[in-house]
């Protein structure tokens, strides 16, 4: 038997990725709609923001939010779907700033999407529903299933497949796409198979021979580019949408369907930057600068020395003092 844990609640980057993949929203559009939800709607608790602050890289939920989620789970799905203990999540990315909660429905009691339906337009409703589902699912019981290898055939031919049969839906009751979002688990990517037992007869309506070829890496989409920037530590939650808008506005990329295709201008600019300013376009530049600024804050480095070294080269840094700057 295998268990799959739910995905954590949304932070900015994962909200943008899921809204792009599931709803077809660009990061910019997602943040505009989230801003509207944050600014406020009329709920059963009065006029208030429908969601918490939408620019965050925290996965933490306040105690009140955990209690609200667990209350909703018991009410909407029953005790079977409520784990004995609350689930807590921590951000793994280096340098994460957790001043805010994860993105969740606002208040000490969560309004269901149906309760806010009349207060929201179609796109606001879809995004709120996505946030509500993910928050509730993050506190639900694990999905349970059995990994299977199924062989179908006779004396002449044999077909084999592997996959997973779900024996307890768990958090999938609230968030059907959560398996894809929890894909860190290897069995999360396996095919879903029906319940079968040895000797079952299977009707074969069609057999198709598929050629398998190895494809090159896919081009970035807006969602996958956000994920890559997050992995590399480039930018902050509040800057992902503006970064993508900037490279589009300046003609560095153009859209072909969902793909972002680099232009010749992009190749020329990147070549110039890599040749003349290699240190500034290094993937580790942001994270290394944050470490150096932390050293200044801790008193292990003189800020004036660091600034002169940054602008004029490290060989000049020793000439600077705090008094001469």
PyMOL commands that set and color helices and strands:
alter all, ss='L'
color gray80, all
select helices_A, chain A and resi 12-23+27-39+63-76+79-81+113-119+122-138+170-173+178-181+186-189+222-232+240-249+264-276+285-297+303-312+314-319
alter helices_A, ss='H'
color red, helices_A
select strands_A, chain A and resi 2-4+41-43+46-48+143-153+158-168+253-256+259-262
alter strands_A, ss='S'
color yellow, strands_A
deselect
rebuild
show_as cartoon
